[in-house]
Structures are given as structure tokens and as C-alpha cells.
């Protein structure tokens, strides 16, 4: 008697020249382990792109911009394969650094960190960047902040929209996350903005730090009217998006604050009396694991217990390094780019501060 469990045999991948990435991912659906899970991420992402009206959230954590992933993310935004971005502030700072001509360099995890600090070089595992160059961007961002209106409480979305347009108008490179978001009308949030170098720049603006006449140091001037980001406004705006969006899907590259911040949009709407089903599609690529109790590695089934993920959600988690998974997914999506081109995309109208309006077109 054939067991009810033994219905779908694994199928070995055929190796050959000229195979497209989407075809490879299709074959990987018939394999096992994280290869199969990665293929399911691709399959679910394609299903989202085929929906008539859906808002797709992208959460980004980890130092993947310094590791060379910014072009892939910028591409996903440019082609509207995602509609709202929630990121750590650090990702967007390093994106800004690259816009300003600062490079990240290949190194080694075995380098002598005592020597690196003597030379003013910072290390992200096996990626390097000059500390002084980052400090120069801190100062440039301080000056940018000082030109903002002191009478307006900005959300991080508003701040990054202005910054993205500034970088675009300055003729900075097109491969920027913030530039592509500004061009595409994709809102970008960093709900823990102070936990990044942008936080340094805001504090320097608060204390009126200026260059010394000899250009060798910094000093404080008289403190001026301070511009700041209201992170509660971020929460308000993203809850409004979730309320207005109807159907939603989530894609998490890593976990951390961006994952929880997107998850909670459904939960807070429930608490406030809005009967939302939870996110109806869910994808995560992470190296974090669930059995230590942290949010970054928690399963989508756990999220269902909170009402964050819909009971009937199509969902998958792939436990893999993002620098492996993201290029494969992005190349696979590039080969089905027409799905994103045909979909009705959400466009956001912020004229009413109490309720964002979303039009799909």
C-alpha cells in the first residue's frame, strides 16, 4: 500500500548551459532543504505580482548594502516589485555614502583589527570602509538637516523622500535605493533612525556643531532651531497604509526592527478596531533561528498567533545568507519583469495627515 506521505518525489536538477534563473528556481521547487525554500520564495513573490491590487512591503536588515546588494534592492524598487520599504537607518546611510562616491572594499575576516583602527578603517566581517569618509558624510547630512524646516515634524518617510530627491537632483548615481524610491514614489521608512549615522547628524545639528577655522576639528556654535524626525509619525503613517491597502504581502531580507515594524501594522489596526486579516503573503530570508525566542527568527506561524500574518497566508522562510539568496531572487524576477510591468501599483496620496489614500493604477 502506498503511503499518503510519499506523493511527490524529489527531482534532481538538470545541469546545462544557457539555463535562465527563473527556470532553475522552478526546478529547485522539486528539491529539498533551503534550495526548495528559496524557490518557494520566488514562487510566492511571483504570485504577489500577479495580484490585481496588493501592497508589497520590503523589510531590510543587516549590512547588505556594504556587501554589494544595493543595486539589487534599487532594481526591485525601480521595477515596482515592492511598494513600501522599511529599513534600518544604517542601510540607507551606506546607500547615501555610495551616492557621495564613498566605496566599500573587500577585505578579510582575519585582518588585524588593531591595525585597522590605527589606519581609520572600519570592518564589516570581510568588507572595509574608511571611517573619515563616513564622518564627512555625517557632516554633509548635518548640513542637509539644517536646511530642513524647523517648524515641521518629519516622518522618516518625509525625510528620505526629500533626501532621495536631493540626491537625484544632484545627479547622483541611479543605482541608489533612495534615488530609485524618490523616482518611483515608493515610501521609505527607518523606524530606528537614531540607531544609525543619521542619528549622529541629527545630534550634531541639534548642538550646532561647526568646523573650526583651520578645518582640523569641530566646535559648537549657538544652538539653532532643531529639525527632527517624529518616529511615532512613522507608526501612524504605516498603520494608515495597512488600513488603506486591503491585501498586503511582506518580504523580509533579514529580521530586526524592520520585520517587527511591518508586522505590527496589522496588529495595531486590530487593536484600534480595524478588522484586518493579517498579511496574506509572507517571505523571509534570514540566518536567524526561531528557537531562541527572538523576533528576527520567529516563524510566520508564530506571527499568526498575534494576528500579524493571515491564517490562510501563503508563506515561506528560507534560512540563507542574503548575499547568496538576494542575487538569485533578483535575477529570477528580472526574467519575469513583465509581471511587475503589468501589475496595478499602489500610489500614495499624503494630503490628508489622518488617512493616506492609495490608488492602484
C-alpha positions as CSV (number, residue, x, y, z in Angstrom):
1,X,0.0,0.0,0.0
2,X,1.4,3.4,-1.0
3,X,1.8,5.8,1.9
4,X,-0.2,9.1,1.8
5,X,3.1,10.8,2.7
6,X,5.0,9.6,-0.4
7,X,3.4,11.5,-3.2
8,X,6.0,13.9,-4.6
9,X,9.5,12.6,-5.3
10,X,12.4,14.9,-5.4
11,X,13.7,15.6,-8.9
12,X,17.4,16.1,-9.5
13,X,18.3,19.4,-11.2
14,X,19.5,19.1,-14.8
15,X,22.8,20.9,-15.3
16,X,23.4,22.6,-18.6
17,X,24.4,25.8,-20.3
18,X,22.1,28.7,-21.1
19,X,19.5,27.9,-18.3
20,X,17.7,31.0,-17.1
21,X,17.5,31.8,-13.4
22,X,13.7,31.6,-13.3
23,X,13.9,28.1,-14.9
24,X,16.5,27.0,-12.3
25,X,14.3,28.2,-9.4
26,X,11.4,26.4,-11.0
27,X,13.4,23.2,-10.9
28,X,14.5,23.8,-7.3
29,X,10.9,23.6,-6.2
30,X,11.3,19.8,-6.7
31,X,14.3,19.6,-4.4
32,X,14.7,19.9,-0.6
33,X,16.1,21.9,2.2
34,X,16.8,25.6,1.8
35,X,17.1,25.3,-2.0
36,X,13.4,24.4,-2.2
37,X,12.5,27.2,0.3
38,X,14.4,29.7,-1.8
39,X,12.4,28.5,-4.9
40,X,9.2,28.9,-2.9
41,X,10.2,32.5,-2.0
42,X,10.4,33.1,-5.8
43,X,7.1,31.4,-6.5
44,X,5.2,33.4,-3.8
45,X,6.8,36.7,-4.9
46,X,5.5,36.0,-8.4
47,X,2.1,35.2,-7.1
48,X,2.1,38.6,-5.3
49,X,3.0,40.4,-8.6
50,X,0.0,38.7,-10.3
51,X,-2.5,40.1,-7.7
52,X,-4.9,42.7,-9.0
53,X,-4.5,45.1,-6.0
54,X,-1.8,44.4,-3.4
55,X,0.7,46.5,-1.4
56,X,4.1,44.7,-1.1
57,X,6.2,45.7,1.9
58,X,10.0,45.1,1.9
59,X,11.9,45.0,5.2
60,X,15.7,45.2,5.1
61,X,18.2,44.5,7.9
62,X,21.9,43.5,8.2
63,X,24.9,45.1,6.5
64,X,23.9,44.0,3.0
65,X,24.5,47.4,1.3
66,X,28.2,47.5,2.2
67,X,28.3,43.9,1.0
68,X,27.3,44.9,-2.5
69,X,23.5,44.4,-2.6
70,X,22.2,47.9,-3.1
71,X,21.8,47.6,-6.9
72,X,19.6,44.6,-6.5
73,X,17.4,46.4,-4.0
74,X,17.3,49.6,-6.1
75,X,16.3,47.4,-9.1
76,X,13.4,45.9,-7.1
77,X,12.2,49.4,-6.2
78,X,12.7,50.8,-9.7
79,X,10.6,48.0,-11.3
80,X,7.9,48.3,-8.5
81,X,8.4,44.7,-7.4
82,X,8.0,46.2,-3.9
83,X,5.8,49.2,-2.8
84,X,6.9,50.2,0.7
85,X,10.4,49.9,2.2
86,X,11.2,49.7,5.9
87,X,14.9,49.6,6.6
88,X,17.5,50.0,9.2
89,X,18.9,53.5,9.1
90,X,22.4,52.1,8.5
91,X,21.4,50.5,5.2
92,X,20.2,53.9,3.9
93,X,23.3,55.7,5.3
94,X,25.6,53.4,3.4
95,X,23.4,53.9,0.3
96,X,23.9,57.6,0.7
97,X,27.7,57.1,1.2
98,X,27.9,55.3,-2.1
99,X,25.9,58.1,-3.7
100,X,28.6,60.5,-2.3
101,X,31.3,58.5,-4.0
102,X,32.5,56.5,-1.0
103,X,33.4,52.9,-1.7
104,X,33.3,49.8,0.4
105,X,36.2,47.5,-0.1
106,X,36.8,43.8,0.0
107,X,38.9,42.6,3.0
108,X,39.1,39.6,5.2
109,X,37.6,38.4,8.5
110,X,41.1,37.5,9.6
111,X,42.5,41.0,9.4
112,X,44.2,42.6,12.4
113,X,41.6,45.0,13.8
114,X,44.1,46.8,16.0
115,X,45.9,47.8,12.8
116,X,42.7,48.7,11.1
117,X,41.7,51.1,13.8
118,X,45.1,52.7,13.6
119,X,44.6,53.4,9.9
120,X,41.0,54.6,10.5
121,X,39.4,51.6,8.7
122,X,36.1,50.1,9.8
123,X,35.3,46.4,9.2
124,X,32.0,44.6,8.5
125,X,33.2,41.0,8.6
126,X,35.2,41.0,5.3
127,X,34.1,44.4,4.0
128,X,36.0,47.6,4.7
129,X,35.3,51.3,4.7
130,X,37.3,54.4,5.7
131,X,36.0,56.0,8.9
132,X,37.0,59.5,8.0
133,X,35.0,59.3,4.8
134,X,31.9,58.3,6.7
135,X,32.4,61.2,9.0
136,X,32.5,63.5,6.1
137,X,29.0,62.2,5.1
138,X,27.9,62.7,8.7
139,X,28.8,66.4,8.2
140,X,27.1,66.6,4.8
141,X,24.0,65.1,6.3
142,X,24.1,67.6,9.2
143,X,24.1,70.5,6.7
144,X,21.3,68.9,4.8
145,X,19.3,68.5,8.0
146,X,20.0,72.2,8.9
147,X,18.3,73.2,5.7
148,X,15.0,71.5,6.6
149,X,12.1,73.4,8.0
150,X,12.5,73.8,11.8
151,X,8.7,74.1,12.1
152,X,7.7,70.7,10.7
153,X,7.8,67.4,12.4
154,X,9.0,65.0,9.7
155,X,8.3,61.3,9.5
156,X,11.3,59.3,8.3
157,X,9.4,58.8,5.0
158,X,9.3,62.6,4.5
159,X,13.0,62.9,5.4
160,X,14.1,60.2,3.0
161,X,11.8,61.5,0.2
162,X,13.5,64.9,0.5
163,X,16.9,63.3,0.7
164,X,16.2,61.0,-2.3
165,X,15.1,64.0,-4.4
166,X,18.2,65.9,-3.3
167,X,20.5,63.0,-4.3
168,X,18.5,62.7,-7.6
169,X,18.7,66.4,-8.4
170,X,22.4,66.4,-7.5
171,X,23.0,63.9,-10.4
172,X,24.0,61.1,-8.0
173,X,24.1,57.6,-9.4
174,X,20.9,55.8,-10.4
175,X,21.8,52.6,-8.5
176,X,20.7,54.2,-5.2
177,X,17.9,52.8,-3.1
178,X,16.8,56.3,-2.1
179,X,17.1,57.8,-5.6
180,X,15.0,55.0,-7.1
181,X,12.5,55.3,-4.3
182,X,12.1,59.0,-4.9
183,X,11.7,58.4,-8.6
184,X,9.1,55.6,-8.2
185,X,7.1,57.2,-5.4
186,X,8.0,54.4,-3.0
187,X,7.8,55.4,0.7
188,X,10.9,54.5,2.7
189,X,10.9,54.3,6.5
190,X,13.6,53.8,9.1
191,X,11.8,53.4,12.4
192,X,15.0,53.3,14.4
193,X,16.7,56.2,12.6
194,X,18.6,57.3,15.7
195,X,20.3,53.9,15.7
196,X,22.5,54.8,12.7
197,X,24.9,57.5,11.5
198,X,21.9,59.7,10.5
199,X,21.3,59.9,14.3
200,X,24.8,61.4,14.6
201,X,24.0,64.0,12.1
202,X,20.7,65.0,13.8
203,X,22.6,65.3,17.1
204,X,25.3,67.4,15.5
205,X,22.6,69.7,14.1
206,X,20.9,69.8,17.5
207,X,24.2,71.0,19.1
208,X,25.1,73.4,16.3
209,X,28.5,71.7,15.6
210,X,30.6,73.6,13.0
211,X,34.0,73.3,11.5
212,X,36.9,75.2,13.1
213,X,38.6,77.9,11.0
214,X,41.6,75.7,10.4
215,X,39.4,72.9,9.1
216,X,41.0,70.4,11.5
217,X,38.3,70.0,14.0
218,X,34.7,70.7,15.2
219,X,33.3,73.1,17.7
220,X,29.8,74.1,18.9
221,X,28.1,77.3,17.8
222,X,24.9,78.7,19.3
223,X,22.3,76.0,19.0
224,X,19.7,76.8,16.3
225,X,16.1,75.7,15.8
226,X,16.3,71.9,15.7
227,X,14.7,69.8,13.0
228,X,13.8,66.3,14.0
229,X,12.1,63.1,12.9
230,X,8.9,62.0,14.7
231,X,9.1,58.2,14.8
232,X,5.6,58.0,16.2
233,X,4.5,59.6,12.9
234,X,6.2,56.6,11.2
235,X,3.9,54.3,13.1
236,X,0.9,56.4,12.4
237,X,1.6,56.5,8.6
238,X,2.4,52.8,8.2
239,X,-0.7,51.8,10.1
240,X,-2.7,54.1,7.7
241,X,-1.0,52.3,4.8
242,X,-2.0,48.9,6.1
243,X,-5.6,50.1,6.7
244,X,-6.0,51.6,3.2
245,X,-4.1,48.8,1.4
246,X,-6.6,46.0,1.6
247,X,-4.5,43.0,0.6
248,X,-0.8,43.0,1.6
249,X,2.3,40.9,1.3
250,X,5.6,41.1,3.2
251,X,9.2,40.3,2.1
252,X,11.8,40.3,4.9
253,X,15.5,40.4,4.0
254,X,16.8,39.7,7.4
255,X,14.7,40.4,10.5
256,X,15.2,43.0,13.3
257,X,13.3,46.2,13.7
258,X,12.0,46.3,10.0
259,X,10.4,42.9,10.4
260,X,8.5,43.8,13.6
261,X,7.6,47.3,12.4
262,X,5.9,45.9,9.3
263,X,4.3,43.0,11.3
264,X,2.8,45.4,13.8
265,X,0.9,47.4,11.2
266,X,-1.8,44.6,11.1
267,X,-1.8,44.1,14.9
268,X,-2.2,47.8,15.7
269,X,-5.1,48.1,13.3
270,X,-6.7,45.2,15.1
271,X,-6.2,46.8,18.4
272,X,-7.7,50.0,17.0
273,X,-10.8,48.2,15.8
274,X,-9.9,47.7,12.2
275,X,-10.7,44.1,11.2
276,X,-7.7,43.2,9.0
277,X,-6.9,39.6,8.2
278,X,-3.1,39.9,8.6
279,X,-0.5,40.0,5.8
280,X,-1.7,37.5,3.2
281,X,1.7,36.7,1.6
282,X,4.9,36.4,3.6
283,X,8.5,35.7,2.6
284,X,11.6,35.9,4.8
285,X,15.3,35.2,4.1
286,X,17.3,35.1,7.3
287,X,20.1,33.4,9.2
288,X,18.3,33.7,12.5
289,X,16.5,30.8,14.0
290,X,13.2,30.6,16.0
291,X,14.3,28.5,19.0
292,X,16.0,31.4,20.9
293,X,12.7,33.3,21.0
294,X,13.8,36.4,19.1
295,X,11.6,38.2,16.5
296,X,14.2,38.0,13.7
297,X,14.0,34.3,13.5
298,X,10.4,33.6,14.7
299,X,8.2,31.7,12.3
300,X,5.3,33.1,10.4
301,X,3.1,30.5,12.3
302,X,4.1,32.4,15.5
303,X,3.1,35.6,13.8
304,X,-0.3,34.1,13.0
305,X,-0.9,33.7,16.8
306,X,-0.7,37.5,17.1
307,X,-2.9,38.3,14.1
308,X,0.1,39.7,12.2
309,X,0.0,37.0,9.5
310,X,-3.3,35.9,7.9
311,X,-4.5,32.4,8.8
312,X,-4.5,31.4,5.2
313,X,-1.3,33.2,4.2
314,X,1.0,31.8,1.6
315,X,4.3,31.9,3.4
316,X,7.8,30.6,3.4
317,X,11.1,31.2,5.3
318,X,14.5,30.5,3.7
319,X,17.4,30.2,6.1
320,X,20.2,31.5,4.0
321,X,22.8,34.3,3.7
322,X,21.2,37.2,2.0
323,X,24.3,37.8,-0.2
324,X,23.5,34.4,-1.7
325,X,19.7,34.4,-1.8
326,X,19.0,38.0,-3.0
327,X,21.1,38.0,-6.2
328,X,19.4,34.7,-7.2
329,X,15.9,36.0,-6.5
330,X,16.5,39.4,-8.2
331,X,17.8,37.7,-11.3
332,X,14.9,35.3,-11.4
333,X,12.5,38.3,-11.0
334,X,14.3,40.2,-13.8
335,X,13.4,37.3,-16.1
336,X,9.7,37.7,-15.3
337,X,9.8,41.5,-15.2
338,X,6.7,41.8,-17.3
339,X,4.6,40.7,-14.2
340,X,5.7,43.8,-12.4
341,X,5.2,46.0,-15.5
342,X,1.6,44.8,-15.9
343,X,0.5,44.9,-12.3
344,X,-1.6,47.8,-10.9
345,X,0.8,49.6,-8.5
346,X,-0.3,51.4,-5.3
347,X,0.3,55.2,-5.5
348,X,0.2,57.1,-2.2
349,X,-1.5,60.5,-1.6
350,X,-0.4,62.1,1.7
351,X,-2.6,65.2,1.5
352,X,-4.7,64.1,4.5
353,X,-2.5,63.6,7.5
354,X,-5.1,61.4,9.1
355,X,-5.5,58.9,6.3
356,X,-3.3,58.2,3.4
357,X,-5.1,57.5,0.2
358,X,-4.0,54.6,-2.1
359,X,-4.9,54.5,-5.8
360,X,-3.9,51.4,-7.8
361,X,-3.0,52.1,-11.4
